[in-house]
Amino acid sequence: MDKALLKQSRRLNLRNGGPNCPIPPIVLMTDDQRLPDPEPAIRALPRDSMVIFRHYDHPMRAKLGAKLRTICRAKGIPFLVANDVALALKVDADGLHFPEYRALTDPGIYQRIPEHFMRTSACHALTTIQRLGLIPEATRPDGVLISPIFPTQSHPGTNPMSRTDIRQISRMCHMLGITPIGLGGITAQTTEKLRMSALASIAGIGFSVANTPSPH
């Protein structure tokens, strides 16, 4: 991980999330295609990181999830499972991440998971954060991943969100007590463009293997 990227993410987190921000500066998203073996990337993460385990199509998803959860626990970083309550409970995860459609079609899901779980949601439009704002405060997501904020390899050809939408969603997040997380096309160069944004954390896949990160 580029040192400049890590430094900028920590600045954003302290300025926009505060010293007690529930979401760390760096969020690693695992991915079947772009990060088929996430173990080295997770082992190399700095301490102020978090992992969202996706790998939806892995033939041994439960086994891999349990292994990665053990690694995260040893490092003292939160491990969230994406869109699978049963697996999250099975591997004793720290929380759950839900895709946007779950927030829109089944917002009650946030009230049906353990109270101590960290909660995050994808957010691709202003209407989504407005819908999340209707969830009771005690069970709202701790953070939302706003994406894509830049052109991304995960969705080639997809236009990134407008600066205006990103700014509006981020501001609404702060009003609702939700941490805004930027996802999509995150690199050391693009992160520089976020210097004055209201985002508090950054998330991604590719940045995890670009360079060898510092363990601290």
Residue pairs with C-beta under 8 A, 6 or more apart in sequence:
1 26
1 44
1 45
1 46
1 207
1 208
1 210
1 211
1 212
1 213
1 214
2 187
2 188
2 207
2 210
2 211
3 211
3 213
3 214
4 188
4 191
4 192
5 186
5 187
5 188
5 191
5 202
5 207
6 25
6 26
6 46
6 213
6 214
8 188
8 191
8 192
8 194
8 195
9 25
9 26
9 191
9 201
9 202
10 25
10 48
11 195
12 25
12 194
12 197
12 199
12 200
12 201
12 202
13 21
13 23
13 24
13 25
13 48
13 200
13 201
14 21
15 200
16 174
16 180
16 197
16 198
16 199
16 200
17 23
17 179
17 200
17 201
21 179
21 200
21 201
22 118
22 142
22 143
22 179
23 50
23 120
23 142
23 143
23 179
23 181
23 200
23 201
24 48
24 49
24 50
24 77
24 78
24 201
25 48
25 49
25 201
25 202
26 45
26 46
26 48
26 49
26 50
26 201
26 202
26 203
27 49
27 50
27 51
27 52
27 145
27 181
27 183
27 201
27 202
27 203
27 204
28 38
28 41
28 42
28 45
28 49
28 50
28 51
28 52
28 203
28 204
28 205
28 208
29 52
29 54
29 183
29 203
29 204
29 205
30 38
30 51
30 52
30 53
30 54
30 55
30 68
30 205
31 38
31 54
31 55
31 154
31 205
32 54
32 55
32 56
32 57
32 58
34 153
34 154
34 205
34 206
35 41
35 205
35 208
35 209
38 51
38 53
38 55
38 68
38 208
39 67
39 68
39 71
40 209
41 208
41 209
42 51
42 68
42 71
42 72
42 75
43 71
43 75
44 208
44 212
44 213
44 215
45 51
45 75
45 77
45 208
45 213
46 213
46 214
46 215
46 216
47 75
47 76
47 77
47 215
47 216
48 77
49 77
50 77
50 78
50 79
50 80
51 68
51 72
51 77
51 78
51 79
51 80
52 80
52 81
52 82
52 97
52 120
52 203
53 65
53 68
53 69
53 79
53 80
53 81
53 82
53 93
54 82
55 61
55 64
55 65
56 82
56 83
58 64
61 87
62 87
62 90
62 91
65 81
65 87
65 90
65 91
65 93
66 90
66 91
68 79
69 79
69 91
69 92
69 93
72 78
72 79
72 94
73 79
78 94
78 95
78 118
79 91
79 93
79 94
79 95
80 88
80 93
80 94
80 95
80 96
80 97
80 118
80 120
81 87
81 88
81 91
81 93
81 95
81 96
81 97
82 96
82 97
82 98
82 99
83 96
83 97
83 98
83 99
83 102
84 96
85 96
85 109
85 112
85 113
87 93
88 95
88 96
88 113
88 117
89 114
93 117
94 117
94 118
95 117
95 118
95 119
95 120
95 142
96 113
96 117
96 118
96 119
96 120
97 119
97 120
97 121
97 122
97 145
98 109
98 110
98 119
98 120
98 121
98 122
98 141
99 121
99 122
100 121
100 122
100 123
100 124
100 125
100 128
102 109
102 121
103 121
103 122
103 123
103 128
103 131
103 132
103 141
104 128
104 131
107 131
107 132
107 134
107 135
110 119
110 135
110 139
110 140
110 141
111 135
111 136
111 139
113 119
115 138
115 139
118 142
119 139
119 140
119 141
119 142
119 143
120 141
120 142
120 143
120 144
120 145
120 181
121 128
121 132
121 141
121 143
121 144
121 145
122 128
122 144
122 145
122 147
123 129
123 132
123 144
123 145
123 146
123 147
123 169
124 146
124 147
124 161
125 165
126 165
126 168
126 169
126 172
128 144
129 144
129 169
129 172
129 173
129 176
129 178
130 172
132 140
132 141
132 144
132 176
132 178
133 140
133 172
133 176
135 141
137 176
137 177
140 176
140 177
140 178
141 178
142 178
142 179
143 178
143 179
143 180
143 181
143 200
143 201
144 169
144 173
144 178
144 179
144 180
144 181
145 181
145 182
145 183
145 203
146 161
146 166
146 169
146 170
146 180
146 181
146 182
146 183
146 199
147 161
147 182
147 183
147 184
147 203
148 154
148 155
148 158
148 160
148 161
148 183
148 184
148 185
149 160
149 161
149 166
149 182
149 183
149 184
149 185
149 186
149 190
149 194
149 199
150 160
150 184
150 185
150 186
150 190
150 193
151 158
151 159
151 160
151 184
151 185
152 158
152 160
152 184
152 185
153 185
153 206
154 184
154 205
155 184
160 184
160 185
166 182
166 197
166 199
167 197
167 198
169 180
170 180
170 197
170 198
170 199
171 198
173 179
173 180
173 198
174 180
174 198
179 200
179 201
180 198
180 199
180 200
180 201
181 199
181 200
181 201
181 202
181 203
182 194
182 197
182 199
182 201
182 202
182 203
183 202
183 203
183 204
184 204
185 204
186 202
186 203
186 204
186 206
186 207
187 206
187 207
187 210
188 207
188 210
191 202
194 202
